[in-house]
Amino acid sequence: MSRKPLLIIFITVFVDLLGFGIVLPLLPRYAEHFLPAVERVQDSTVSDAGAATEPAATDTAVAHGEFSFTAHRNRRAGLILGCLMASFSAMQFLFAPLWGMLSDRIGRRPVLLVGLAGSTIFYALFALVTQWGNSGPILGLSPLVWLFVTRIGAGISGATIPTAQAYIADCTDESSRGKGMAIIGAAFGIGFTFGPLLGSLFVPNQLNAAPSPAPGYVAAVLSGLAFIFGFTSLPESRKLGVTGHASTHGWLKIGAMPRVLSHRVLGPIILAVFLTTFAFAQFETTLAMLTKRLGVDDRGNFYVFAYIGLVLTLAQGILVRRLIPRLGEYRMALVGVVLMTVGLLLISQTAYRAQTLRQIGDQVASFDIKDAVAVFRSEQANSSRTDQEFLSELAASKGWTLPTLPAGTEYRIDANKPQLIVAERGSNSWSPLWTLVFVLPVVVIGFSATTPALQAMLSLSSGNDEQGEVLGVGQSISSLARIAGPVVGMTLQDRNLAFPYWAAAGLMAIGILMVARLKQVIPARTIPASPSQSTH
């Protein structure tokens, strides 16, 4: 096996994935920024005099100490954002098999280069839309429509990962195939770690700052460099007249799905794959909006995603790889789904707390305390009353009922304007963001353990003559989950910050039951023998 082609394909895929890691954390935030203009156009009404009347902006920021929330959005916003996030995966679902079949005919190299060129174009278009969108419609279309165009184009262009896997299959023998395929996983992990870190250099550290086009341009430059490098250095892996490793085994596997799903062993594994991927897709696509509700700016959001990428890389490259031979695929999958369930429940509690603070903040922000605060400030020099004592007296005199706050928070008077806000108590209080930082690895490690274990169980439970068909069905099911997850997750999050994580945890609880019952039907080789059993 020559290492040079593998090194070249690694560099090519890695540089392209850096761009993907830059754009993904920003996409829902940028799209939300352009939502109000769309809603104002769509919801315009006509007055009796015949003049078009626009309603007030549907997106207003309400600051509550370190919390900053979007208080009012159109009820369709979550569905729109979910469809935007899902459009990329939908195009990959449709075009990955087509690119693979085309590469079987014309070679891997031209398909990979077309994909890189397309990524360059659509990342650049993403930057242009971000830059021009603040001025209104672009060529008669709203910026949000153009964002859909950029994601659909990027999804079509980025659907060449299976072709890259076929390239590796062409360059490796059976004994080194596994190590070769690990290159793609390594490129993903490192790209998702360093892409957000690189992107953080090009966004402001202000929560309500306008979207910056710089990350899109950086992503376009990176994909362009990957194209140039591939064009000048990447050799063709398929030899003319030689039958290579087919990158697909039919298109979409629709016909094989009923047979595989009805199989007593393969069916539960496939459904467990769907539930796991669906739950994780809800988590990863809603995370950027959750961090925004927790007061994290775009730069801090990049750091959160880089942190996830680092945990994912370490978990897949070190922890899971060493534990699977010891625990076996079944126990590894069971541990993974339990960790995911626990982690999602913990995240839901963090989101629920933020949602509660959001609702309380919206309620008390309307209290008129301007005149009373002016008197309180003038008397404060000769009084020992705290903000809390003053607010309690004011509420009693006005007949207001101040909602009960979660532990660790308190009411305060905004230092910049006479408005009641909610803030963390004390200077060293434990913020929801730090709670999230400690909880995220539980979900990520759980997913890192579950995915390879279930894929291995799927392969080990299939006959040698049906590996391609069964694994193809598994890939199609995963793709469908990645399409449905963002739509459901973003729609639920629009109702309540905690809903997508409660729903995902509920799905993973079902996943625990499904994986647990696999012990009775899967081949014994996926469960290591106990010491007493292995002595004879």
C-alpha positions as CSV (number, residue, x, y, z in Angstrom):
1,M,0.0,0.0,0.0
2,S,1.5,3.4,-1.0
3,R,1.1,6.0,1.7
4,K,1.4,9.0,-0.6
5,P,-2.1,8.8,-2.2
6,L,-3.6,8.3,1.3
7,L,-1.8,11.3,2.7
8,I,-3.0,13.4,-0.3
9,I,-6.6,12.3,0.2
10,F,-6.3,13.0,3.9
11,I,-5.0,16.5,3.3
12,T,-7.6,17.2,0.7
13,V,-10.6,16.0,2.8
14,F,-9.2,17.6,5.9
15,V,-8.8,21.1,4.4
16,D,-12.3,20.9,2.9
17,L,-13.8,19.8,6.3
18,L,-12.1,22.8,7.9
19,G,-14.5,25.0,5.9
20,F,-17.5,22.8,6.9
21,G,-16.5,23.2,10.6
22,I,-16.4,27.0,10.2
23,V,-19.8,27.4,8.6
24,L,-21.9,24.8,10.6
25,P,-21.8,26.6,14.0
26,L,-22.9,29.9,12.5
27,L,-25.6,28.8,10.1
28,P,-28.7,28.8,12.4
29,R,-27.6,32.0,14.1
30,Y,-27.1,33.8,10.7
31,A,-30.4,32.4,9.4
32,E,-32.2,33.6,12.5
33,H,-30.8,37.1,11.9
34,F,-32.4,37.2,8.5
35,L,-35.7,35.7,9.6
36,P,-37.4,39.0,10.9
37,A,-37.1,40.7,7.5
38,V,-38.7,37.6,5.8
39,E,-41.6,37.6,8.3
40,R,-42.2,41.3,7.9
41,V,-42.6,40.9,4.2
42,Q,-44.8,37.8,4.5
43,D,-47.0,39.2,7.3
44,S,-47.5,42.7,5.9
45,T,-51.1,43.8,6.0
46,V,-52.9,46.4,4.0
47,S,-54.6,49.2,5.8
48,D,-58.0,50.6,5.0
49,A,-56.4,53.4,3.0
50,G,-54.7,50.8,0.8
51,A,-51.2,51.3,2.1
52,A,-49.1,48.4,3.1
53,T,-48.5,48.3,6.8
54,E,-45.6,46.3,8.3
55,P,-45.9,44.9,11.8
56,A,-43.3,45.5,14.4
57,A,-40.1,43.5,14.2
58,T,-40.7,39.9,15.2
59,D,-37.3,39.5,16.8
60,T,-36.5,41.6,19.9
61,A,-33.6,41.1,22.2
62,V,-34.2,41.2,25.9
63,A,-31.2,41.2,28.1
64,H,-31.3,39.6,31.6
65,G,-27.9,40.0,33.2
66,E,-25.7,37.5,31.4
67,F,-28.7,36.0,29.7
68,S,-29.8,37.3,26.3
69,F,-32.9,35.8,24.7
70,T,-34.9,36.3,21.5
71,A,-38.2,37.0,23.0
72,H,-40.6,37.0,20.1
73,R,-40.4,35.1,16.8
74,N,-42.9,33.9,14.3
75,R,-44.0,30.3,15.1
76,R,-42.7,29.1,11.7
77,A,-39.2,30.2,12.5
78,G,-38.1,26.8,14.0
79,L,-39.5,24.9,11.1
80,I,-37.7,27.2,8.6
81,L,-34.4,26.9,10.4
82,G,-34.8,23.1,10.8
83,C,-35.4,22.7,7.0
84,L,-32.4,24.9,6.3
85,M,-30.2,22.7,8.6
86,A,-31.7,19.5,7.1
87,S,-31.2,20.6,3.4
88,F,-27.5,19.8,3.5
89,S,-28.1,16.2,4.7
90,A,-31.0,15.8,2.3
91,M,-28.8,16.6,-0.7
92,Q,-26.1,14.3,0.6
93,F,-28.7,11.5,1.0
94,L,-29.7,12.0,-2.7
95,F,-26.4,12.7,-4.3
96,A,-23.8,10.6,-2.5
97,P,-24.9,7.4,-4.3
98,L,-25.0,9.3,-7.6
99,W,-21.5,10.7,-7.2
100,G,-20.3,7.2,-6.2
101,M,-21.8,5.6,-9.3
102,L,-20.4,8.3,-11.5
103,S,-16.9,7.8,-9.9
104,D,-17.2,4.1,-10.8
105,R,-17.6,5.2,-14.5
106,I,-15.3,8.2,-14.9
107,G,-12.9,7.8,-12.0
108,R,-12.6,9.1,-8.4
109,R,-10.4,12.1,-9.1
110,P,-12.7,14.2,-11.3
111,V,-15.7,13.6,-9.0
112,L,-13.6,14.7,-5.9
113,L,-12.4,17.8,-7.8
114,V,-15.9,18.8,-8.9
115,G,-17.0,18.5,-5.3
116,L,-14.2,20.7,-4.0
117,A,-14.9,23.3,-6.7
118,G,-18.6,23.3,-5.8
119,S,-17.8,23.7,-2.1
120,T,-15.6,26.7,-2.9
121,I,-18.3,28.4,-4.9
122,F,-21.1,27.9,-2.4
123,Y,-19.1,28.8,0.6
124,A,-18.2,32.1,-1.2
125,L,-21.9,32.6,-2.0
126,F,-22.6,32.1,1.7
127,A,-20.2,34.9,2.5
128,L,-21.7,37.2,-0.2
129,V,-25.2,36.5,1.1
130,T,-24.1,37.3,4.6
131,Q,-22.4,40.5,3.5
132,W,-25.2,41.8,1.2
133,G,-28.2,40.4,3.1
134,N,-28.3,43.2,5.6
135,S,-29.2,45.6,2.8
136,G,-32.4,43.7,1.8
137,P,-33.3,41.3,-1.0
138,I,-30.6,40.1,-3.3
139,L,-31.6,39.8,-7.0
140,G,-35.2,39.9,-5.9
141,L,-34.9,37.0,-3.4
142,S,-34.6,37.3,0.4
143,P,-31.3,36.5,2.1
144,L,-32.9,33.4,3.7
145,V,-33.8,31.9,0.3
146,W,-30.2,32.5,-0.7
147,L,-29.0,30.7,2.4
148,F,-31.1,27.7,1.3
149,V,-29.4,27.9,-2.1
150,T,-25.9,27.9,-0.5
151,R,-26.7,24.9,1.8
152,I,-28.3,22.8,-1.0
153,G,-25.3,23.5,-3.2
154,A,-22.9,22.7,-0.4
155,G,-24.7,19.5,0.3
156,I,-24.5,18.4,-3.3
157,S,-20.8,19.3,-3.5
158,G,-20.0,17.7,-0.2
159,A,-21.7,14.4,-0.9
160,T,-18.4,13.0,-2.2
161,I,-17.2,11.5,1.1
162,P,-18.2,8.0,-0.1
163,T,-16.2,8.6,-3.2
164,A,-13.2,9.5,-1.0
165,Q,-13.8,6.2,0.8
166,A,-13.9,4.4,-2.5
167,Y,-10.6,6.1,-3.4
168,I,-9.1,4.6,-0.2
169,A,-10.5,1.2,-1.0
170,D,-8.8,1.4,-4.4
171,C,-5.4,2.1,-2.8
172,T,-5.5,-0.4,0.0
173,D,-5.6,-4.2,0.4
174,E,-8.0,-6.0,2.7
175,S,-5.5,-6.2,5.6
176,S,-5.0,-2.4,5.6
177,R,-8.5,-1.4,4.6
178,G,-9.6,-0.5,8.1
179,K,-6.6,1.7,8.8
180,G,-7.2,3.4,5.5
181,M,-10.8,4.1,6.2
182,A,-9.8,5.6,9.6
183,I,-8.2,8.4,7.7
184,I,-11.7,9.8,6.9
185,G,-12.7,9.6,10.5
186,A,-9.5,11.4,11.5
187,A,-10.1,14.1,8.9
188,F,-13.6,14.7,10.3
189,G,-12.5,14.9,13.9
190,I,-9.6,17.2,13.3
191,G,-11.6,19.3,10.8
192,F,-14.4,19.8,13.3
193,T,-12.0,20.8,16.0
194,F,-9.7,23.2,14.1
195,G,-12.4,24.6,11.8
196,P,-14.3,26.3,14.6
197,L,-11.1,27.4,16.2
198,L,-10.1,29.0,12.9
199,G,-13.5,30.5,12.5
200,S,-13.4,32.1,15.9
201,L,-10.7,34.5,14.7
202,F,-13.0,36.1,12.2
203,V,-16.2,36.8,14.2
204,P,-16.8,39.5,16.8
205,N,-17.2,38.7,20.5
206,Q,-20.4,40.6,20.8
207,L,-23.7,38.7,21.3
208,N,-25.9,40.9,19.1
209,A,-23.3,41.8,16.4
210,A,-24.4,41.6,12.8
211,P,-23.2,38.4,11.0
212,S,-19.7,38.6,9.6
213,P,-19.0,37.4,6.1
214,A,-15.4,36.6,6.9
215,P,-15.9,33.0,8.0
216,G,-17.6,32.2,4.7
217,Y,-14.7,33.7,2.8
218,V,-12.2,31.7,4.9
219,A,-14.2,28.5,4.2
220,A,-14.2,29.2,0.5
221,V,-10.5,29.9,0.5
222,L,-9.8,26.6,2.3
223,S,-11.9,24.6,-0.1
224,G,-10.2,26.4,-3.0
225,L,-6.8,25.5,-1.6
226,A,-8.0,21.9,-1.3
227,F,-9.1,22.0,-4.9
228,I,-5.7,23.3,-6.1
229,F,-3.8,20.8,-4.0
230,G,-6.0,17.9,-5.3
231,F,-5.8,19.1,-8.9
232,T,-2.0,19.2,-8.8
233,S,-1.2,16.3,-6.5
234,L,-4.1,13.8,-6.4
235,P,-3.6,10.8,-8.8
236,E,-6.5,8.7,-10.1
237,S,-7.0,5.6,-8.1
238,R,-9.0,3.6,-10.6
239,K,-7.2,1.8,-13.4
240,L,-8.7,1.7,-16.9
241,G,-10.1,-1.7,-17.7
242,V,-9.8,-2.9,-14.0
243,T,-12.8,-3.5,-11.9
244,G,-12.3,-1.5,-8.7
245,H,-14.2,-1.3,-5.4
246,A,-17.6,0.0,-6.1
247,S,-18.5,2.9,-3.9
248,T,-22.2,2.0,-3.8
249,H,-24.3,-1.1,-4.1
250,G,-27.4,0.4,-5.7
251,W,-29.1,3.7,-5.1
252,L,-30.8,4.6,-1.8
253,K,-31.5,0.9,-0.8
254,I,-35.2,1.6,-0.9
255,G,-36.0,-1.9,-2.1
256,A,-33.8,-3.6,0.5
257,M,-35.2,-1.6,3.5
258,P,-38.3,-3.8,4.2
259,R,-36.3,-7.0,4.2
260,V,-33.6,-5.7,6.4
261,L,-36.0,-4.0,8.8
262,S,-38.1,-7.2,9.2
263,H,-35.0,-9.3,10.1
264,R,-35.1,-10.4,13.7
265,V,-31.5,-9.3,14.3
266,L,-30.8,-6.6,11.7
267,G,-34.1,-4.8,12.2
268,P,-33.5,-3.8,15.9
269,I,-30.0,-2.8,15.1
270,I,-31.1,-0.6,12.2
271,L,-33.8,1.0,14.4
272,A,-31.2,1.6,17.1
273,V,-29.0,3.3,14.5
274,F,-31.9,5.6,13.5
275,L,-32.8,6.6,17.0
276,T,-29.2,7.3,18.0
277,T,-28.5,9.4,14.9
278,F,-31.9,11.2,15.1
279,A,-31.3,12.1,18.8
280,F,-27.8,13.3,18.1
281,A,-28.9,15.3,15.1
282,Q,-31.4,17.1,17.2
283,F,-28.7,17.9,19.8
284,E,-26.0,19.2,17.4
285,T,-28.3,21.4,15.2
286,T,-30.0,23.1,18.2
287,L,-26.9,23.6,20.2
288,A,-25.9,26.9,18.5
289,M,-29.2,28.4,19.4
290,L,-29.1,27.1,23.0
291,T,-25.7,28.7,23.6
292,K,-27.0,31.9,22.1
293,R,-29.9,31.9,24.6
294,L,-27.3,31.4,27.3
295,G,-25.6,34.6,26.3
296,V,-22.7,33.1,24.3
297,D,-21.5,35.2,21.3
298,D,-20.4,33.8,18.0
299,R,-16.8,33.5,19.0
300,G,-17.7,31.7,22.2
301,N,-20.0,29.4,20.2
302,F,-17.1,28.5,18.0
303,Y,-15.1,27.5,21.1
304,V,-18.0,25.3,22.2
305,F,-18.1,23.4,18.9
306,A,-14.3,23.1,18.8
307,Y,-14.5,21.6,22.3
308,I,-17.0,19.1,21.0
309,G,-14.8,18.3,18.1
310,L,-11.8,17.7,20.4
311,V,-13.8,15.4,22.7
312,L,-15.2,13.5,19.7
313,T,-11.7,13.0,18.2
314,L,-10.2,11.8,21.5
315,A,-13.2,9.6,22.2
316,Q,-13.1,7.9,18.8
317,G,-9.3,7.8,18.4
318,I,-8.3,6.6,21.9
319,L,-11.1,5.7,24.3
320,V,-13.6,3.8,22.1
321,R,-10.9,2.1,20.0
322,R,-9.3,0.6,23.1
323,L,-12.5,-0.3,24.9
324,I,-14.4,-2.1,22.1
325,P,-12.0,-5.1,22.0
326,R,-12.4,-5.4,25.8
327,L,-16.1,-4.8,26.2
328,G,-17.3,-6.1,22.9
329,E,-19.7,-4.3,20.5
330,Y,-22.8,-5.1,22.5
331,R,-21.6,-3.7,25.8
332,M,-20.0,-0.8,24.1
333,A,-23.3,0.1,22.4
334,L,-25.2,-0.3,25.7
335,V,-22.8,2.0,27.5
336,G,-23.1,4.5,24.7
337,V,-26.9,4.8,24.6
338,V,-27.0,5.0,28.5
339,L,-24.4,7.9,28.4
340,M,-26.3,9.7,25.6
341,T,-29.6,9.4,27.6
342,V,-28.0,10.8,30.8
343,G,-26.2,13.6,29.0
344,L,-29.3,14.7,27.1
345,L,-31.3,14.7,30.3
346,L,-28.7,16.9,31.9
347,I,-28.7,19.3,28.9
348,S,-32.5,19.5,29.1
349,Q,-32.3,20.6,32.7
350,T,-29.8,23.4,31.7
351,A,-32.1,24.4,28.8
352,Y,-35.2,24.3,31.0
353,R,-33.5,26.7,33.5
354,A,-32.6,29.1,30.7
355,Q,-36.2,28.8,29.4
356,T,-37.6,29.7,32.8
357,L,-35.3,32.7,33.1
358,R,-36.3,33.8,29.7
359,Q,-40.0,33.7,30.6
360,I,-39.5,35.5,33.9
361,G,-37.3,38.1,32.2
362,D,-39.9,38.8,29.6
363,Q,-42.5,39.2,32.3
364,V,-40.6,41.6,34.6
365,A,-39.0,43.6,31.8
366,S,-42.4,45.3,31.3
367,F,-42.6,46.5,34.9
368,D,-42.4,50.3,35.0
369,I,-39.8,51.1,37.7
370,K,-38.3,54.2,36.2
371,D,-39.6,56.8,38.7
372,A,-39.2,54.5,41.7
373,V,-35.6,53.7,40.8
374,A,-34.7,57.4,40.5
375,V,-35.9,58.0,44.0
376,F,-34.1,54.9,45.3
377,R,-30.8,56.0,43.7
378,S,-31.1,59.5,45.2
379,E,-31.7,58.0,48.7
380,Q,-29.2,55.2,48.3
381,A,-26.3,57.3,49.7
382,N,-28.1,57.6,53.0
383,S,-29.7,54.1,53.1
384,S,-28.4,50.6,53.5
385,R,-31.2,49.0,51.5
386,T,-30.1,46.5,48.8
387,D,-31.6,46.2,45.4
388,Q,-33.5,43.1,46.5
389,E,-35.0,44.9,49.5
390,F,-36.0,47.9,47.4
391,L,-37.6,45.6,44.8
392,S,-39.5,43.7,47.4
393,E,-40.9,46.9,48.9
394,L,-41.7,48.3,45.4
395,A,-43.5,45.1,44.4
396,A,-45.5,45.1,47.6
397,S,-46.5,48.7,47.1
398,K,-47.5,48.2,43.4
399,G,-49.2,44.9,44.0
400,W,-46.8,43.1,41.7
401,T,-46.1,39.3,42.1
402,L,-42.5,38.7,41.3
403,P,-42.1,35.1,40.0
404,T,-39.9,32.7,42.0
405,L,-36.4,32.5,40.5
406,P,-34.3,29.3,40.1
407,A,-31.6,28.8,42.6
408,G,-28.5,30.9,42.1
409,T,-30.2,33.9,40.4
410,E,-31.7,37.1,41.7
411,Y,-33.5,40.2,40.6
412,R,-31.4,43.3,40.0
413,I,-31.7,46.8,38.6
414,D,-29.9,47.2,35.3
415,A,-26.9,49.5,35.7
416,N,-27.5,51.2,32.4
417,K,-31.2,51.8,32.5
418,P,-34.0,51.6,35.0
419,Q,-35.2,48.1,34.1
420,L,-35.6,45.0,36.2
421,I,-33.4,42.1,35.1
422,V,-32.5,38.6,36.2
423,A,-28.8,37.9,36.9
424,E,-26.6,35.2,38.5
425,R,-26.1,35.7,42.2
426,G,-22.6,36.6,43.3
427,S,-19.5,37.1,41.2
428,N,-18.4,33.4,41.3
429,S,-21.7,31.8,40.6
430,W,-21.9,28.6,38.5
431,S,-23.4,29.7,35.2
432,P,-25.5,27.5,32.9
433,L,-22.8,27.7,30.3
434,W,-20.3,26.0,32.6
435,T,-22.8,23.4,33.4
436,L,-23.2,22.8,29.7
437,V,-19.4,22.5,29.2
438,F,-19.2,19.7,31.8
439,V,-22.3,17.9,30.4
440,L,-21.4,17.9,26.7
441,P,-18.7,15.2,26.9
442,V,-21.2,12.8,28.3
443,V,-23.4,13.0,25.1
444,V,-20.4,13.2,22.7
445,I,-18.6,10.2,24.3
446,G,-21.9,8.2,24.3
447,F,-22.4,8.9,20.6
448,S,-18.8,8.0,19.9
449,A,-19.2,4.7,21.6
450,T,-22.6,3.9,20.1
451,T,-22.1,4.5,16.4
452,P,-19.1,2.3,15.7
453,A,-20.4,-0.5,18.0
454,L,-23.8,-0.6,16.2
455,Q,-22.1,-0.5,12.8
456,A,-19.9,-3.4,13.8
457,M,-22.9,-5.3,15.1
458,L,-24.7,-4.7,11.8
459,S,-21.7,-6.0,9.8
460,L,-21.1,-9.0,12.1
461,S,-24.8,-10.0,11.9
462,S,-24.8,-9.9,8.1
463,G,-23.7,-12.6,5.7
464,N,-20.6,-12.1,3.6
465,D,-22.8,-11.9,0.5
466,E,-25.0,-9.2,1.9
467,Q,-22.6,-6.8,3.6
468,G,-22.9,-4.1,1.0
469,E,-26.7,-4.2,0.9
470,V,-27.1,-4.2,4.7
471,L,-24.5,-1.5,5.4
472,G,-26.1,0.5,2.6
473,V,-29.5,0.3,4.3
474,G,-27.8,1.4,7.5
475,Q,-26.2,4.4,5.8
476,S,-29.6,5.4,4.2
477,I,-31.4,5.1,7.6
478,S,-28.7,7.3,9.2
479,S,-29.1,9.9,6.4
480,L,-32.9,10.0,6.9
481,A,-32.3,10.5,10.7
482,R,-29.9,13.4,9.9
483,I,-32.6,14.9,7.7
484,A,-35.5,14.5,10.2
485,G,-33.5,15.4,13.4
486,P,-32.9,19.1,12.6
487,V,-36.5,19.7,11.4
488,V,-38.0,18.2,14.6
489,G,-35.3,19.6,16.9
490,M,-35.5,23.2,15.7
491,T,-39.3,23.1,15.6
492,L,-39.4,21.8,19.2
493,Q,-36.8,24.4,20.4
494,D,-39.0,27.2,19.1
495,R,-41.7,26.0,21.6
496,N,-39.3,25.5,24.5
497,L,-35.5,25.4,24.8
498,A,-35.7,22.1,26.6
499,F,-38.1,20.3,24.3
500,P,-35.6,18.9,21.8
501,Y,-33.4,17.4,24.5
502,W,-36.3,15.9,26.4
503,A,-37.5,14.3,23.2
504,A,-34.0,13.1,22.3
505,A,-33.6,11.6,25.8
506,G,-36.9,9.9,25.4
507,L,-35.8,8.4,22.1
508,M,-32.5,7.2,23.6
509,A,-34.5,5.6,26.5
510,I,-36.2,3.5,23.9
511,G,-32.8,2.9,22.3
512,I,-31.6,1.5,25.6
513,L,-34.4,-1.1,25.6
514,M,-33.7,-2.0,22.0
515,V,-30.0,-2.4,22.5
516,A,-30.6,-4.4,25.7
517,R,-32.8,-7.0,23.9
518,L,-30.1,-7.5,21.3
519,K,-28.2,-9.6,23.7
520,Q,-30.6,-12.4,23.1
521,V,-30.3,-12.4,19.3
522,I,-26.9,-11.1,18.2
523,P,-24.0,-13.4,17.4
524,A,-22.0,-14.4,20.5
525,R,-18.8,-13.0,19.0
526,T,-19.9,-9.4,19.7
527,I,-19.9,-10.1,23.5
528,P,-16.5,-11.1,25.0
529,A,-16.4,-14.3,26.9
530,S,-15.9,-14.1,30.6
531,P,-12.5,-15.3,32.0
532,S,-14.1,-18.6,33.2
533,Q,-15.5,-19.2,29.7
534,S,-12.3,-18.4,27.9
535,T,-10.1,-20.9,29.7
536,H,-11.2,-23.8,27.6
